[in-house]
Amino acid sequence: MFSTVLVANRGEIACRVITTLKRLGITAVAIFSEADAEAKHVALADRAVCVGPAAAAESYLNIDAVIEAARETGADAIHPGYGFLSENVRFARACAAADITFIGPGDRALEIMGDKIRSKNHVAEAGVPLIQGISEPGLTDEQLITAGTALTFPVLIKPSAGGGGKGMHAVEQAQDLPDALATARRVAAASFGDDTLFIEQLIRSPRHIEVQVLADSHGNVVHLGERECSLQRRHQKIIEEAPSPLLDEPTRDRIGQAAVDTARSVAYVGAGTVEFLVSDDEPEKFYFMEMNTRLQVEHPVTEEVTGVDLVEQQIRIAAGESLALRQEDIALTGHSVEARIYAEDPEAGFMPSTGEILGLTEPGGEGVRVDSGLVLGLTVGTEYDPMLAKVIATGADRQQALSRLHSALGGTVIHGVTTNTQYLQQLTADPDVREGRLDTTMIERKLPSLQFPGPERDHAVAAALFAAPTRSFASPEAKAAGPRGWQCDGWRSNAHYAPTIQVLWERPGGAEEVFDVVVDGDADLRHDENVGSYLLRTSRTTSKVHLSAGANTRHGTQVWVTAESFTGMLTVLDHQAQTHRQLRLIEAEFVEAVPEVRSPMPGTVVSLAASSGDHVSAGARLITVEAMKMEHPLSAPLEGSVRIHVREGETVRLGQVLATVEADPSPDSKDM
């Protein structure tokens, strides 16, 4: 067994690997970028080494820096987690050259299965059924466009070196293929350092099912059942479960054997996943998609139903041990479901969200597990993947697991960054999800009907009492202490004065909702047993709320609120902030607005499709902004002359004006 292992990753997966290393008595070494100096995985490790600045290419993807960190700390082995360098054959070879064990498969498996084009051609020779497509390496955009004329649209563009849905684009019409290919190449190059693409026939309403395999260096290969990963948005998995509610036992055996055969065909060593598309109408048929030569994000659900620590198995296999598991020993017990928590705003079209973690409560209880990289004070930026944590719930059957997950998500509080937690709760309660009626396009179909509830009046009352200097008005203890003339309780010699506090909520897109909260002693806010948790009592009800203080700005005091089905930031306006707001509203009435193109997220400008002075049509692409490995194109709101205010490569803020478009003069104005 190794004495010291370096974990070449960050966030929740680094914490997950470090936990097993410590349980096995192995010294855990973390690496971190300058942006992650205060991260949870750094504090959890026995040692930590900074490998460069915030940009992943200069830190977590810097092979030389990672190898040097391993040498410096005397690491016997490196665990790559997932993403970053986990499927990089150059990194595996660099580890071997430095006499450091790479906890992953060998060169051949990485080369064949790490290249989606080559892997498809390889498994085709073994007789595994494939989807129709174009999978020749080295094709240019022009060659792919020409070859694509033989396909029936819609089609799916996929990066050959990719995974996790990054760079994948569904294309409905042939005329949209050139732009989609250009975008996919940019994302593939930025995410994987390889912009090779291939195209597949897009299968409507498919199921995404994958099989976990373990293989040692002594020729033993087993599978640990399948996972259902059909709940996806933009080809990115959101909720996964084990086992799949679709497969019967004969199909489960056949798909498991196909995964084992795939692993054997490349002399696979370690933990890996073979992914298949399965027809919802014909669940006995499956098609090979790819093999992921690493640990998967969704590995916890397999661990929960099999009782096998996959990270431990990876470490033991890499150390040369034989698998202690035999296929007949592996049984799936109960059901497990995982939900991924992302820093994104569902109501704003799932735009990435950034900020500082101001309040945090992670759920617990029977059957609930949380894999998380979150700590109070952590800054969530745009440099890395937006996944923050995973909530996993396990039960005796699928319904119990889903119910536990729904409850656990309701008990998850993350303040300072907008997340998809409430959205995940809606999914776990959806009738189709509950009944197992799933496919990879279901979420996209349901998005238009999803509801994102705003704050209620009691939420505004809680924020006002928490933030306003007059919060002692509602405190019986304050009223009972000291001479009445010195109390800040609204008393006047002629009459009692009940001040009104304005509480503002801004919807995505800029629309505002204002609550006038009258502080008249009718409401009371007291600490509950948990830090950040309060009991709000009004004449109508008593409810639990979670409150966290945000920034104090000229626009008011920011308060993050979680209560019932709402989580969001409210701004409590003092008298000065109310005056500023009124002046802004008055000014807006008399200023002629110039159509502006604002950034919907903090990020980086990756391409400019127009220059200042160009004449553009309404809907023409102007600028593309990237954040958290997701690109968002911005278009002209109307026809006219454009002025671009940013440069390619520039970092931009949420809401920053990137361009303005001056409308063409009307024919009538030209004649005057």
C-alpha positions in Angstrom: 0.0 0.0 0.0 1.1 3.6 -0.7 2.4 5.8 2.1 1.6 9.2 0.5 -0.9 10.0 -2.3 -1.3 13.4 -4.0 -4.8 14.3 -5.1 -4.6 16.2 -8.4 -8.0 17.8 -8.2 -10.2 20.2 -6.2 -13.6 20.7 -4.6 -15.9 17.8 -3.6 -14.1 15.0 -5.4 -10.7 16.0 -3.8 -12.4 15.9 -0.4 -14.0 12.6 -1.2 -10.7 11.0 -2.1 -8.9 12.5 0.9 -11.5 11.0 3.2 -10.7 7.4 2.0 -7.0 8.0 2.0 -7.2 9.0 5.7 -9.3 6.0 6.5 -6.7 3.8 5.0 -3.9 5.6 7.0 -2.3 7.1 3.9 -0.9 10.6 4.0 -3.1 12.9 1.8 -1.5 15.7 -0.2 -3.7 18.4 -1.8 -2.8 20.7 -4.6 -4.5 24.1 -5.0 -4.5 27.2 -7.1 -4.1 30.7 -5.7 -7.9 31.1 -5.9 -8.4 27.9 -3.8 -6.0 28.7 -0.9 -8.9 28.6 1.6 -10.7 25.7 0.0 -12.1 22.8 2.0 -9.9 20.2 0.4 -6.8 22.2 1.3 -7.7 22.2 5.0 -8.7 18.5 4.9 -5.4 17.2 3.5 -2.3 16.5 5.6 -0.2 18.7 3.3 -1.0 21.1 0.5 1.0 22.7 -2.3 0.1 25.7 -4.5 0.6 24.8 -8.2 -0.2 28.2 -9.8 -2.6 31.0 -10.4 -6.4 30.7 -10.7 -6.6 29.7 -14.3 -6.9 25.9 -14.6 -4.4 25.8 -17.5 -1.8 27.3 -15.3 -2.5 25.2 -12.1 -4.6 22.1 -12.0 -3.8 21.3 -15.7 -0.1 22.1 -15.4 1.4 18.7 -15.6 4.9 19.9 -14.7 3.7 21.7 -11.6 1.6 18.7 -10.4 4.5 16.3 -10.9 6.9 18.7 -9.1 4.4 18.9 -6.2 4.3 15.1 -5.9 8.1 15.0 -5.9 8.3 17.7 -3.3 6.0 15.9 -0.9 7.4 12.4 -1.5 4.1 11.1 -3.0 4.2 7.4 -4.1 1.0 7.9 -6.3 -1.3 10.5 -7.7 -5.1 10.2 -7.7 -6.5 12.4 -10.5 -10.2 12.4 -9.4 -12.3 13.3 -12.4 -12.0 16.0 -15.0 -8.7 17.9 -15.3 -5.9 15.4 -15.9 -7.8 12.2 -15.1 -8.0 10.9 -18.7 -4.8 12.6 -20.0 -2.4 10.0 -21.4 0.5 12.6 -21.3 -0.1 13.0 -17.6 -0.1 9.2 -17.0 3.2 9.0 -18.9 4.7 11.9 -16.9 3.8 10.0 -13.7 5.6 6.9 -15.0 8.6 8.9 -16.0 8.8 10.4 -12.5 8.4 6.9 -10.9 5.1 7.9 -9.5 2.0 5.5 -9.7 -0.9 6.9 -11.7 -4.1 5.7 -10.0 -5.9 4.9 -13.2 -5.7 2.7 -16.3 -2.7 2.1 -18.5 -1.6 3.9 -21.7 -3.5 1.7 -24.1 -6.9 2.1 -22.4 -6.4 5.8 -22.0 -5.5 6.3 -25.7 -8.3 4.1 -27.1 -11.1 5.0 -24.7 -10.0 8.6 -24.0 -10.6 9.3 -27.7 -14.3 9.0 -28.4 -13.7 8.4 -32.2 -11.1 5.7 -31.7 -13.1 4.0 -28.9 -16.1 3.7 -31.2 -14.1 2.2 -34.0 -12.5 -0.2 -31.5 -15.7 -1.5 -30.0 -17.3 -1.8 -33.4 -14.6 -4.4 -34.2 -15.8 -6.3 -31.2 -19.4 -6.3 -32.4 -20.9 -3.8 -30.0 -23.8 -1.9 -31.6 -23.2 1.7 -32.4 -25.3 4.7 -33.4 -24.9 6.0 -37.0 -22.5 8.9 -37.3 -19.2 10.4 -38.5 -16.2 9.3 -36.4 -13.2 9.8 -38.6 -10.3 11.6 -36.7 -8.8 14.8 -38.0 -11.8 16.1 -40.0 -12.1 19.9 -40.5 -15.3 21.8 -40.1 -15.7 21.8 -43.8 -15.2 18.1 -44.1 -17.7 17.4 -41.2 -20.3 19.7 -42.9 -19.9 17.9 -46.2 -20.1 14.4 -44.5 -23.0 15.6 -42.5 -25.2 15.8 -45.6 -25.5 12.1 -45.5 -27.0 12.1 -42.0 -30.6 12.7 -41.0 -31.0 15.8 -38.8 -31.1 16.4 -35.9 -27.5 15.4 -35.1 -25.3 15.7 -32.0 -21.8 17.2 -32.1 -19.4 15.7 -29.5 -15.8 16.4 -28.6 -13.6 13.3 -29.1 -11.6 14.0 -26.0 -14.6 15.2 -23.9 -17.0 14.2 -21.2 -19.5 15.7 -18.8 -21.6 17.2 -21.6 -19.1 20.0 -22.3 -18.8 21.0 -26.0 -21.8 18.8 -27.0 -24.3 20.5 -29.2 -27.6 19.3 -30.7 -28.1 20.7 -34.2 -31.7 20.6 -35.6 -30.9 21.9 -39.1 -28.0 21.6 -41.5 -27.7 25.4 -41.8 -26.9 25.6 -38.1 -24.0 23.2 -38.3 -21.2 25.7 -39.1 -21.8 27.9 -36.1 -22.3 24.9 -33.8 -19.0 23.3 -34.9 -17.1 26.6 -34.2 -18.5 26.8 -30.7 -17.9 23.1 -30.0 -14.3 23.4 -31.0 -13.7 26.4 -28.7 -15.2 24.6 -25.7 -13.4 21.4 -26.5 -10.0 23.1 -26.8 -10.6 25.1 -23.6 -11.9 22.1 -21.6 -9.8 19.2 -22.9 -6.9 20.7 -24.8 -8.1 18.9 -27.9 -10.7 20.3 -30.4 -11.3 17.0 -32.4 -15.0 16.5 -33.0 -17.4 13.9 -34.3 -21.1 13.8 -35.1 -23.7 11.2 -34.2 -27.4 10.8 -35.1 -29.4 12.3 -32.3 -31.8 9.7 -30.9 -35.0 11.2 -29.6 -36.1 10.2 -26.1 -33.1 7.9 -25.2 -32.2 6.6 -21.8 -28.6 7.1 -20.7 -27.5 4.0 -18.7 -23.9 3.3 -17.6 -22.2 0.3 -16.0 -19.5 0.5 -13.3 -16.5 -1.8 -13.8 -13.5 -2.7 -11.7 -10.5 -4.5 -13.2 -7.1 -5.4 -11.7 -3.7 -6.1 -13.2 -4.2 -9.9 -12.8 -7.0 -10.2 -15.3 -10.0 -10.0 -13.0 -12.9 -7.9 -14.2 -16.3 -7.4 -12.5 -19.2 -5.0 -13.0 -21.1 -3.4 -10.1 -24.5 -2.9 -11.8 -25.8 0.0 -13.7 -26.7 3.6 -13.0 -29.6 5.5 -14.7 -28.3 9.0 -15.8 -31.2 10.1 -18.0 -32.1 13.3 -16.1 -29.9 15.7 -18.0 -29.9 19.3 -19.1 -27.7 20.4 -22.0 -26.3 16.9 -21.9 -25.1 17.4 -18.4 -26.3 14.9 -15.8 -28.3 16.4 -12.9 -29.8 13.4 -11.0 -28.5 9.9 -11.2 -29.7 6.7 -9.5 -28.8 3.0 -9.1 -30.1 0.7 -10.2 -32.1 1.8 -13.3 -35.9 1.5 -13.0 -35.9 0.5 -16.7 -33.9 -2.7 -17.0 -35.1 -6.2 -16.3 -32.7 -8.8 -14.9 -31.8 -10.4 -18.3 -31.0 -7.0 -19.8 -29.0 -6.1 -16.7 -26.9 -9.2 -17.1 -26.3 -8.6 -20.8 -25.4 -4.9 -20.5 -23.1 -5.7 -17.5 -21.4 -8.4 -19.6 -21.0 -6.0 -22.5 -19.3 -3.6 -20.2 -16.9 -6.3 -18.8 -16.1 -7.3 -22.4 -15.4 -3.7 -23.3 -13.0 -3.4 -20.4 -11.2 -6.6 -21.2 -10.7 -5.6 -24.9 -8.3 -2.8 -23.8 -6.7 -4.7 -20.8 -8.4 -2.2 -18.5 -7.0 -1.7 -15.0 -8.8 0.3 -12.3 -12.3 1.8 -12.0 -14.1 2.7 -15.2 -17.6 3.3 -16.6 -19.0 2.1 -19.9 -21.9 4.3 -21.1 -24.8 3.1 -23.3 -27.8 4.7 -24.9 -30.9 2.5 -24.4 -34.1 2.8 -26.3 -37.0 3.7 -24.0 -39.4 1.9 -26.4 -37.1 -1.1 -26.7 -35.2 -1.4 -23.4 -33.6 -4.7 -24.4 -31.5 -2.8 -27.0 -28.5 -0.7 -26.1 -25.8 1.2 -28.0 -22.2 1.9 -26.9 -21.5 5.6 -26.4 -18.1 5.8 -24.7 -16.0 4.5 -21.8 -14.9 6.9 -19.1 -11.5 5.8 -17.9 -11.9 7.3 -14.4 -14.2 7.7 -11.4 -17.6 9.2 -12.3 -19.3 12.1 -10.5 -22.2 9.7 -9.8 -20.1 6.9 -8.3 -21.7 7.4 -4.8 -25.0 5.8 -5.8 -23.1 2.6 -6.8 -21.2 2.7 -3.5 -24.4 3.0 -1.5 -26.2 0.0 -3.2 -23.2 -2.3 -3.3 -21.3 -1.3 -0.1 -18.1 -1.0 -2.1 -15.8 2.0 -1.6 -14.7 2.6 -5.2 -11.9 5.0 -4.3 -10.4 2.3 -2.0 -10.6 -0.2 -4.8 -8.9 2.2 -7.2 -6.0 2.6 -4.7 -5.7 -1.1 -4.0 -5.7 -2.0 -7.7 -3.1 0.6 -8.4 -0.9 -0.8 -5.6 -1.0 -4.2 -7.4 -3.5 -6.0 -5.3 -5.9 -8.5 -6.7 -9.6 -7.8 -6.6 -11.2 -9.3 -3.5 -14.6 -9.1 -5.2 -16.1 -11.8 -7.4 -19.0 -11.2 -9.7 -21.2 -13.6 -7.7 -20.4 -11.7 -4.5 -21.8 -8.4 -5.8 -25.4 -7.7 -5.0 -27.5 -4.5 -5.4 -29.4 -3.7 -2.2 -32.0 -1.0 -2.0 -32.0 2.1 -4.2 -29.8 5.3 -4.2 -30.4 8.7 -5.9 -27.9 11.6 -6.2 -28.6 15.2 -7.0 -25.9 17.6 -8.2 -25.9 21.1 -6.7 -24.6 23.7 -9.1 -23.8 27.4 -8.8 -26.4 28.5 -11.3 -29.7 30.5 -11.5 -32.5 28.4 -12.9 -34.8 31.4 -13.2 -32.2 33.2 -15.3 -31.8 30.4 -17.8 -29.4 28.5 -15.6 -26.7 31.2 -15.9 -23.6 30.6 -13.7 -23.7 32.3 -10.4 -20.7 33.5 -8.3 -20.2 34.9 -4.8 -19.0 34.1 -1.3 -20.6 31.4 0.8 -22.2 33.4 3.6 -24.5 30.7 5.1 -24.3 27.0 4.9 -26.4 24.1 6.3 -25.9 20.6 4.8 -28.5 17.9 5.4 -28.1 14.7 7.4 -30.2 11.9 8.7 -30.8 8.3 7.9 -29.8 7.3 4.4 -28.5 10.8 3.5 -24.9 11.4 2.4 -23.4 14.7 1.2 -20.2 15.0 -0.8 -19.3 18.6 -0.7 -16.4 21.1 -1.2 -18.3 23.9 0.5 -17.2 25.9 3.6 -18.2 29.3 4.9 -16.3 32.1 3.3 -15.5 30.1 0.2 -15.5 32.3 -3.0 -17.2 30.7 -5.9 -15.7 32.2 -9.1 -15.9 31.5 -12.8 -12.6 29.6 -13.2 -13.9 26.1 -12.6 -16.9 23.8 -13.0 -20.0 25.1 -11.3 -20.7 21.9 -9.3 -20.5 22.6 -5.6 -21.8 19.5 -3.9 -23.8 16.3 -4.3 -26.7 15.1 -2.0 -27.2 11.4 -2.1 -30.1 9.6 -0.5 -30.5 5.8 -0.1 -33.6 3.8 0.8 -35.1 0.3 0.8 -36.7 1.1 -2.5 -36.8 3.8 -5.1 -39.7 5.8 -3.6 -38.1 5.9 -0.2 -34.8 7.1 -1.7 -36.5 9.8 -3.7 -38.5 11.0 -0.7 -35.4 11.1 1.4 -33.6 13.1 -1.3 -36.5 15.5 -1.6 -36.4 16.1 2.2 -32.6 16.4 2.2 -32.7 19.1 -0.5 -35.3 21.0 1.5 -32.8 21.0 4.4 -29.9 22.3 2.3 -29.1 26.0 2.8 -26.5 27.8 0.7 -26.4 31.5 0.9 -24.2 33.9 -1.0 -24.5 32.1 -4.3 -27.6 31.2 -6.3 -27.9 27.4 -6.7 -30.3 25.0 -8.4 -31.4 23.4 -5.1 -35.1 24.3 -5.2 -35.2 23.3 -8.9 -33.8 19.8 -7.9 -36.5 19.6 -5.3 -39.1 20.1 -8.0 -37.6 17.4 -10.1 -37.6 14.9 -7.2 -41.4 15.5 -6.7 -42.3 15.4 -10.4 -44.8 12.6 -11.2 -42.8 11.3 -14.2 -39.6 11.1 -12.2 -41.4 9.3 -9.4 -42.8 6.8 -11.9 -39.5 6.3 -13.6 -40.7 7.8 -16.9 -37.4 9.3 -17.9 -35.3 10.2 -20.9 -32.5 12.6 -21.7 -34.8 15.2 -23.1 -37.4 15.2 -20.4 -36.0 18.1 -18.5 -35.8 20.4 -21.5 -39.5 19.6 -22.3 -40.5 20.4 -18.7 -38.5 23.7 -18.3 -41.2 26.0 -19.7 -43.7 24.8 -17.1 -41.4 25.0 -14.0 -42.3 27.5 -11.4 -39.7 29.5 -9.5 -41.5 31.0 -6.4 -40.5 34.4 -5.2 -40.5 35.7 -1.6 -43.6 36.0 0.5 -44.3 38.9 2.9 -43.1 36.9 5.9 -39.7 36.5 4.1 -39.5 40.3 3.8 -40.5 40.7 7.4 -37.7 38.3 8.5 -35.2 40.2 6.4 -36.3 43.5 7.8 -36.1 42.4 11.4 -32.7 40.7 10.8 -31.0 43.7 9.1 -32.7 46.9 10.1 -31.4 48.8 13.1 -35.0 48.9 14.4 -35.1 45.1 14.8 -35.2 45.6 18.6 -38.8 46.9 18.2 -40.0 43.4 18.1 -37.8 42.2 21.0 -39.7 41.8 24.3 -36.3 41.6 26.1 -35.3 45.0 24.8 -38.6 46.5 25.9 -38.2 45.2 29.4 -34.7 46.6 29.9 -33.7 50.1 30.9 -35.6 53.4 31.0 -38.2 53.6 28.3 -36.9 56.9 27.0 -33.6 55.3 26.0 -35.2 52.4 24.1 -35.3 52.3 20.3 -38.9 51.1 20.2 -40.7 53.8 18.3 -42.3 55.5 21.3 -43.3 59.1 21.0 -44.8 61.5 23.5 -47.8 62.1 21.3 -48.3 58.7 19.7 -46.5 55.4 18.9 -44.6 55.5 15.7 -44.5 52.3 13.6 -41.7 52.8 11.0 -42.0 51.3 7.6 -39.1 49.5 6.1 -38.9 48.8 2.4 -37.6 45.4 1.3 -36.6 44.9 -2.3 -36.4 41.7 -4.3 -34.9 41.9 -7.8 -36.0 39.2 -10.3 -33.6 38.0 -12.9 -33.9 40.4 -15.8 -34.2 43.4 -13.5 -37.9 43.5 -12.5 -38.3 44.6 -8.9 -40.8 43.7 -6.2 -41.1 45.9 -3.1 -42.5 45.0 0.2 -43.4 47.7 2.8 -42.8 46.1 6.2 -44.4 48.0 9.1 -42.5 47.3 12.3 -45.2 47.5 14.9 -44.3 44.8 17.3 -46.4 42.2 15.7 -43.5 40.1 14.5 -40.7 38.5 16.5 -37.4 36.9 15.3 -35.5 34.6 17.6 -32.5 32.3 17.2 -33.3 28.7 16.7 -31.0 25.9 17.9 -28.9 26.1 14.7 -26.5 28.8 13.7 -28.1 31.0 11.1 -31.5 29.5 11.8 -34.3 31.6 13.3 -38.0 31.3 14.3 -40.2 34.0 12.8 -43.4 34.6 14.8 -46.2 36.8 13.4 -49.8 37.1 14.3 -50.5 34.5 11.6 -47.9 31.9 11.9 -44.6 30.6 13.3 -42.0 29.4 10.7 -38.3 28.5 10.6 -36.1 30.7 8.4 -32.4 30.8 7.6 -30.8 34.2 7.4 -27.3 35.4 6.4 -26.0 38.9 6.2 -24.6 40.0 2.9 -23.0 43.3 1.9 -24.0 46.8 3.1 -24.2 49.0 0.0 -25.5 52.4 -0.9 -28.6 50.5 -2.1 -29.2 48.9 1.3 -28.4 45.8 3.3 -28.4 42.5 1.6 -30.0 39.6 3.4 -30.1 36.0 2.2 -33.3 34.2 3.2 -34.3 30.5 3.0 -37.8 29.6 4.1 -40.2 27.0 2.7 -39.7 26.9 -1.1 -37.8 30.2 -1.5 -34.1 31.0 -1.3 -32.8 34.3 -2.4 -31.3 37.7 -1.6 -33.5 40.5 -0.4 -32.3 44.1 0.0 -33.4 46.0 3.1 -33.5 49.7 2.3 -32.7 52.3 4.9 -33.9 55.9 4.4 -30.8 56.8 2.3 -31.2 53.8 0.1 -34.9 54.5 -0.4 -34.1 58.1 -1.5 -31.4 56.8 -4.0 -33.9 54.4 -5.4 -36.6 57.0 -5.9 -34.1 59.3 -7.6 -33.1 56.5 -10.0 -36.7 55.8 -10.9 -37.3 59.5 -11.6 -34.2 59.8 -13.7 -35.1 56.7 -15.7 -38.4 58.4 -16.7 -36.6 61.3 -18.4 -33.6 59.5 -20.0 -34.1 57.9 -23.4 -32.8 54.3 -23.1 -30.2 53.1 -25.6 -30.6 49.3 -26.3 -27.8 47.6 -24.3 -26.4 44.2 -24.5 -25.5 43.2 -20.9 -23.6 40.1 -19.7 -26.0 37.6 -18.2 -23.2 36.1 -16.1 -19.7 36.9 -14.8 -17.2 35.4 -17.2 -14.7 36.0 -20.0 -15.3 37.3 -23.5 -14.1 34.5 -25.8 -15.1 35.8 -29.2 -16.4 39.0 -30.9 -18.5 38.6 -34.0 -18.8 42.3 -34.7 -16.7 45.5 -34.4 -17.7 49.0 -33.4 -19.4 50.8 -36.3 -20.7 47.7 -37.9 -24.3 47.6 -39.1 -26.0 44.5 -37.6 -29.4 42.9 -38.0 -31.7 42.1 -35.1 -30.6 38.7 -33.6 -27.2 38.8 -35.1 -24.5 37.3 -32.8 -22.2 40.0 -31.3 -20.3 38.6 -28.4 -19.8 35.2 -26.8 -19.1 35.1 -23.0 -17.8 31.9 -21.3 -18.0 31.0 -17.6 -17.6 27.7 -15.8 -16.9 26.0 -19.1 -20.2 27.1 -20.6 -20.5 29.5 -23.5 -23.4 32.0 -23.9 -23.8 33.9 -27.2 -25.2 37.5 -27.0 -27.2 38.9 -29.9 -28.2 42.4 -31.2 -31.6 43.4 -29.7 -32.5 45.3 -32.9 -31.1 46.4 -36.3 -28.7 49.3 -36.2 -25.1 50.4 -35.6 -23.3 48.6 -32.9 -20.6 49.8 -30.5 -18.6 47.1 -28.7 -17.3 48.1 -25.2 -15.1 45.0 -24.5 -12.1 43.2 -25.9 -11.7 39.5 -26.5 -10.2 37.8 -23.4 -11.6 40.5 -21.1 -13.2 39.5 -17.8 -16.7 40.9 -17.3 -19.2 41.3 -14.5 -22.7 40.1 -14.2 -24.9 42.8 -15.8 -21.9 44.7 -17.3 -22.8 46.6 -20.6 -20.8 44.8 -23.3 -22.3 46.6 -26.4 -24.9 49.1 -27.4 -26.9 49.2 -30.6 -28.2 52.5 -32.0 -31.3 52.0 -34.1 -31.3 53.0 -37.7 -33.1 56.3 -38.3 -36.7 55.9 -39.4 -37.6 56.9 -43.0 -39.6 59.8 -41.7 -36.7 61.2 -39.8 -34.4 61.1 -42.9 -36.9 63.4 -44.8 -36.9 66.0 -42.1 
